[in-house]
Every structure is written in structure tokens, then in C-alpha cells.
């Protein structure tokens, strides 16, 4: 969650940045990406993320 949205070249401003990492080269990255896309497509969850006031609230939503 960003205090101030940032602007990436040729795109809209972003107020949420998600980092995704795998534990090893055999990790199922595709499944993780699908989960992130599902999260981004859920307007209710995105609104709750934006309203979250603590790390614990964000983690609970994820």
C-alpha cells in the first residue's frame, strides 16, 4: 500500500504494489499469479485493501 500513488510510464497511477516471489525455481508461479489476478478482479477486496490501516489487516485479506 502506498501513501501516494506512483505513475508508471504510459499507465495509470498505482496505489497498490504487489511483489511476488518464489521459494525456489520449481515453485508454481502460475498458481500464484492466478491468485493475484483473482484478488485484483475483486472490487470488494481491493476496497478493503485500500482501507486497511495495518499490515495485519492487509495480510488477513490476502
Helices and strands as residue ranges (DSSP letters): E 6-7, E 13-14, H 29-41, H 43-51, H 55-61
